[in-house]
Amino acid sequence: MRLVTAEEMRAADQAAMNDFGISGLILMENAGLAVVRQAEKMLGDLTGKTIAIFCGGGNNGGDGLVTARHLFNRGCDVRLFYLSDPDIFRGDALTNYTILQKMGIGGCWLTEGSRLDAAKTALYSVDLIIDAIFGTGLRDNVSDVPQAVIHLINESKAPTIACDIPSGLSSFSGKAMGTAVKADATVTFGLCKLGLILPEAKEYVGELVVADISLPTQIEEELPSRRELIDETYCRRWLKSRDIQGHKGDYGQVTIIAGSKGMPGAAILAASGAARMGAGKVCAVLPSACRSAFTARLPEALVMDVADDDQGEINVDCRQQIASAPSDAYVLGPGLGRSDGALHMIRELLPLLQKPTVLDADALFAVCGHLRLLKNAKAPLVITPHPGEMAKLLGVSVADVQANRISVAAGFARQTNVVVVLKGAGTIVATPEGRIAINANGNPGMGTGGSGDVLSGMIATLLAQGLPPAAAAACAVWLHGKAGDIAAERSSQPSLLAGDLLNHIGLAYQALQIQ
């Protein structure tokens, strides 16, 4: 699903009107009807229902006016409140206001004092609230009467539908601009606005409905927006059920270079993630101290016989052996450690790898200060930093990363020619060409040790099966999040372990109807 900014949405509306001859009245009519359909979904038969509608003075208010007309015609008691003098309506919004006047549907212009108290009183007895105060064009923090009205809406026990975007929410950052409506459902029109799917917006958006308002499909295809939501439709484009005649040689071999004496679990989790994701073969490159534990937990995997150095770590002299062994994709880094020997081995091995490679954990630490290793790599690279690792790679604070997640991921991908998977709430997949994919599933319970190791193995399997790096990363991220959501539903978020994700990857595939 395409994600757009307010400016891009305005360009789409203009293209519909100017290039295709679709009037703004039609677009506004379709928007209002979409809100009515959501009201019917939430309340059932609307006859006799009392519905409060709060309208601002722009086109978002115009959407509310269309909604008011159709609700009135369905037998609702419509209580209409204006947050601006109705005389400021222009264009299509004015046309709809005039229609309401001719139908005898009046409203109350809210000001400080007694009229605001009247709105407060009305909200005690309504069945539904429609928020049509501010649209995507809001630039300044909410204040004065709109701020007071939003507080009234949020204090009401009645469910709320937001028209296009909850009033007060930034359509770009997903953050409240002073305050914002906390909607039970948001009906956004035409194309999904970027801010609506970001984690900051979650408590405000409620159920997200992207409503068709009759924009020609050519408009979406020609938009310059390069942002996309990772969802079921995205994943089904790339992931298919297995051929009835398929065999293990068809599903890729993943080589996991991971683990150390103190951290054998990282190798086990990464290799198990690759295996559960459907790799035909998984081979682990481990220090000898890890091998017994590894084979006991994952007997399905192969183990490469490599020598240890005098510290009990993988000997750097084995780098050519590792790089020349058969493999379709690699995972490099989980649990390798940060000793001088381990970091030296990573830096020496990386330039030799020629198949798609996932860099995680200690491999990311190894390339800090050595970013040329990324840019000069022979293999396509996917890196999977959490915010702390991303901050270390860039030499900035974690707060800097979290405040600008999209631009940080996009800039690093462009700078180093790698696909960046910036983990965390709203995981971002960024490509060197400037494409952005954002994931909206998953839950806080997945913030547990080993979760990222599982993801690295999952991504490597899809790379080994021939998916382009960005698609492999995005599909794995979605399945990883879905597995976490299923696991949390069956148990709880606080009790979630990385191993629980492994046990639910199969059900995540089933959610895509992939066998």
N, C-alpha and C positions, 0 to 999 in steps of 0.2 A: 504494500500500500504506500503510495507516494505521500511524502510529508512536505508541507509547504509553509512558507512564511506568509505574513499578512500581505506583503507586497506581491508575492507570487500569486496569491489568491485573487487579489485585485486585478492583476494582469489576466488571469483566467476569466474572470467575470467580464472584463472589457473585451477580450477576444470573443466570448460568446455573443456579446451584444454587437460589436463592430464587424466582426468577420463572418458571423453566422446569422445575424439578424434576430437573435433571441432577445426579446426586450427584458429590461430589468424587472418589469412587473411580473413576467413569467417566472424568473428566477426567485423573486421574493414570494410569489404565490406558492411555488413548490417547496420553499423553505418552511413557510408557515404550515403547510399541509403535513410535512414531515414531523413537525412538533406535535401536531394533533394526533398523528398515528402513534407517537410515543406516549401521549397522554392516554389513549385508548388501551395501549399495551399495559400501562401501569394501573389504570382505574377500571378497565372494562367498559361497560355501557356508560356513556358520559351524561345521559339524560338526568337532569336534576342535580348534577355535581356543581359545587361552588369552586370557582377557579379564579385566583388573583393573578393578574398579569402586570408586571412592572416594565414600563417602556421608557427608554432614553429617547433623545431627539434625533438620532441618526438612523441609518438603515437597519441596525439591529432592532431598534424600536419599531421600524416598519415591519420586520418579521413578526414581532409581537402583535402588531395590529392585524395582520392577516390571520394569525392564530386566533385572536379574539373573535374575529368574524365567523370563522368556521366553528369555533366552540359554541358561540351563541346560536348558530344554526343547528347545532346538535342538541340543543335544549339545556345548555349550561347556564348557570347564574355567573356571568362574567363580571368581575370587579377589576376595573381598569385604572391603573395609577400611572400618571405621567411624572417623570423626574425633571422634565424641562417644560417650558411654556410650549404648548402644542403649536403655537404660531411659528416655531422655528422649523417645523417639518418642511422638507423640500422634496421634489422629484417623486419617486415611487412611494416613499413613505407618506408624503402629503396626499397622494391619490388615495391611498388606503385609509388615511385619517378621514378624508372627505367622505368616503364610502360609509365609514362607521357613523359619522354624523348624520348622514341621510337615513341610516338604519335606526337611528335613535339610540345608539349605544354610547352612553356618556362615560366620562371618567373624571378622576380627581387629580388636580395638579398639586403635587406634594411640595410643601414648603415646611420650614421649621415650625414647630408648635402644634396647634390643634389638628392640622391635616395629617401630620406624621403620626399623631396619636390615633387618628382614624384608621390609618393603614395597619397600625399595630393591633388595634381591636379587631379589624377584619381578618387578620391572619390567625386568630384563635379558632375560627370556624370554617376555614377553607379546606377543600379536599386536595388541592394541588396549587403550587406556585409556579408561574412561568417567569423566568428571568430573561428579559430582553433589554437590559439597561445599556451595557457597553458591549461592543463587538471587538474585533481583533485590532482596531486602530487605536486603542487606548495607549497614551504616551506617558501620562503623569500618574503619580499615586492618587488613589481614590481619597476624596475628602468630602467634608460638608454633608449635604443631604444624601448623595449617593452612598457615602460611607455609612450613614445612619440606617438607610434602607437595607443595605447588605447585612448589617448586623441584625436587623429585624428578621430578615429572611432566614438567616442562619440560626436564630433563636427559635424559629417556628418549628412545630412538630410535623407540619405538613411536608410531603415530598416535594422536591423542586426539580424542574427541568430547565436547563440552561440552553438558550438559543445560540448556537454556533460556538460559544465559549463561555465559561462562567465569568460573569462580570467581575472585573478587577484582576483577572489572571492574565499574565503576559503570554501572548500567543507564540513567543519565541523561546523564552526561558522556562515557561511553566511555573514561574514563581508569582506569588501574590504581590500586587502592587499596592502595598499598604494593607489592604484587606480584599477578600474575594468571596464570592458566593460558593458555598459548599453544596454542590448539586448532587442529586441522586442519579441523574442522567444528564448527559450533554449530547445534544443533537447538533453535530457540526455539519456544515453545508458544503457540498461539492467535493472538496478534498480535505484530508485531515491536516490540521494545523500542528506544526512541530511541537509546540509547547504542551499540547494535550497528552502526549504519550510519555513525556519525561517524568521521572520519579517525583520531582517536586510538585507535580500537578495532581498526583494520585488522590489526595484527600479532597480535592475540589471537583474533579470531573465526574466521579461515579461511573455508571455504565456509559461507555462511549459508543455513539451511533454515528456512522458517517452516512449522511443522507444524500441520495441522488437527487439533484435539482435540475437535471436535464442538460448538464454540460456535455457537449460533444466529446467523444473519447479522444479525438485528435488533439484537443486542447491539452489534456494531461500528457499525452505522448510528446508534445512539442515544448512543454515547459522546461526551463533550464534547471529546475530543482533536481539535485542529485542525492536526495535523502529518501530513505525508504524504511518502513517498519518491517522488522522481521516477524512474520506471522506464518500461519499454516499455508496460505497461498504461496508465499515466498518459498517455503521449504518444499512444497510439492512440485515446484518448477524444477527442482534439482534432484530430489530423492524419489526413487522408484522401487517398486517391489522387485524381488529377485526373479531372474529367469528360471524356469523350471529345470533347465539343463545346466545351471550355474554350478561351479565347483570352487574350491578354496583359492585356486589360482586366479580366479576372476575378481577377487575381492581385496586384493592388495596385501602387501607385506609391510608392516610397520616395525621399525627398529627404535627401541626406547633406550636412550643412553642416560642413565639415571642412577640414583641411589648411592649411599655411602654406609659405612659401618653404623653410624648413628641414625641414619634415615632410610632404612630399607623400604618403609611404607610408601614413600613417594613413588618409587619405581613400581611397586605393586599396583598402586592406584592408577598411575598413568597407563601401564600396560593393560590393566583390567578395563579401563575406559576405552582403549583401542579395541580390545576383544569384544566387549559388550556392544560397541558401535557397529561391529560387523566385519572387522578385518579378517581376511582369509588366514593370515599368519601373523603372529606377533613374536618378535625376537628381542630379548633384553641384553644389553651390554652393561654388566654390573661388576663391582669389585667382588672378590671371592667371598668376603664376609657376608654378603647379602644373598648369596645364591640359594642357600638352603631354605631360608624364609620365603624367598620369592617362589621357588618351585613348589613349596608346600601350599602356598596360597593360590598359585595360578599354574597348575600342571599343564594346561593347554599351550603355554608359551614355550618357545625355544630360548636357550641361553647361549650366547656367544662365548667361546673360551678365549678370554683375553687375560694378559698378565697384569698383576698388581705392581705398583711401585713400592718403594721401601716404607711408604706411609700407609699402605693398605688401600690405595686408591687406584683407579684405572690408569695404567701406565701410558704416558703420552706417546711412547714409542709404538703403541698399538693403533695410532690414529689412521694409518693407511689401511690396516687390516679392517677397521671399522668402516671406513669410507668406501672400500672396494667390495664389501660383502653385498649380496643381493638385497635390495630394499626398494620400496616404492615411496616411502616417506619416513621421516625421522622425528623423534621428540628428543630435544637436548636440554638437560638442565635440572629436572626435578630431583631434589635431594642429593645432588652431587657434592654439595658443600662449597665452602668459600676459602679453602686453604689455597696457598700459592700453587700447589700442584694441580688442584682441580681447576682453578681459573686458567692456568697455563694450558691444560689439556683442552678446555673448551675453546680457547682462542686459537689453538693450533689446529683443532679438528674442523671448526666451522668453515674455513676457506676450502676444505677438501670435499665437503658434501655437495653433491650435485642433484639431489632429489629434494622435493619440497620438504621444508623443515619447520617445526614448531619450536620456538625458543621460549622457555618458561623458567621461572624461579632463578636458580643460580646461574643459568646461562645469561639471563638479563643483567645480573650483577657483574658478570665477567665482561660484558661489552660496554659497561659504563666507562666513559672516557676513551672508548675504542669504537666509536660509531662507524668508522670507516669499514669495520668488519661487516656491518649490516649492508652498507651501500655497495661494497665490492663483492658480496657473496655471489657464488655461482648458482646457488639454489634459490628458488622462490622462498621467501621467509614469511612466517606468521609469528608475531610476538604477542604474548598474552600477559601484559603487566597488570597488576592491581595498582590502585592510585599511588601507593608508596613506591613501588618499583618505577612507575612512570615519572614520579617526581625525581627519583634518583637518576634516571636516564637523562633528564633535562636539567638537573641542577637547580630545581625550584622546590617550593614547599608543596605538601599534599593539598593544602588549602588552595593554592594556585591552580593545581590540576582539577580539583573538584569544582572550582568556580567557573571553569572554562573547558569542560570535558570534551565537547565536540571539536572546538578549535584546537585544543591540545592534541587530540588523537589525529585529526586531519593534518595538522602541521608536521607532526613527527613522521607520519606515513609518507608525506610528500618529501620530506627532507632526507629520509633514509631509504626510500624505495622498498618499504616493507608493508605488509598488511598488519595494522594494529588492532588488537582486541583489547580495549580498555575495559577491564572488568569492574564490577560493582553494580549498584542499582542502575538499571538502564544501560547495560553493557553496550558499548559502541564498537562497531567494526568500520575502520577507515582504510581506504585504499590510496596508493600513491597518485592515482588519477583524480582524486577528490570525491569519490563516492562515499556516502555515509549510510550505514544501516544501523538501526537502533532496536534493541530488544526490550520488550516490556514485560516479559514473564519472569518467573523466579521469585524468591522471597528471602527475607533476612536470615532464615534458618540455614541458608546455603553459605553464610559467612562463617565457615568452619574449616579447620585445617584439612588439606587434601582435596577440597572441592576443585581447586584450580588444576591439580594434577590430573584428575579425571577428565576435565575439559581438554587439556592438552592432548591426551590420548584420543579423545573423540575427534578432535579436529584432524589429527594425523591420519586417522582411518579414512576420512572423506578425501583428504589429499591423495592418499595412496590409491583410492578408487577413481581418481582422475578429475575430481571437481576443481574448478579454479579456486585459488587460495581464498578470495573474499567469500565466495559461496560456501566453501567448506567451513570456514570460520563461522559464518552467520548461521548456517543450518545446525552446526554443532552447538552453538550458543543457545539456540532456541530449544533444541532437544534436551540440553543440560538443564535449562530453566524449567522446562515442562516436567522433567523427571523430578526436580526438586519440589515443584508444586504438588505433584501427585504424592510424593513421599510425605510432605508436610500434611496433606489432607488425610492421609491414612494414619498419621501419628501426631506429630506436632512440630512446629518450627524449632523450639528450643532443643528438642532431642535429636535433631537431624545430624547425621554423620555422612561423611563423604561416601562411605560404602553404601548408604541408602540410595544415593543417586545411581550407583551402578545397578542396583536391583530394580530400578524403575525406568531404565532407558528403553526397555522393550515396550512398556506401556506408553511411553512418550511416542515411540514409533507408531503404535496402534492408534494414537490420537490423530495421526496423519493418514490413517488407513493404509499403512505400508506394512507389508508382511515380508 
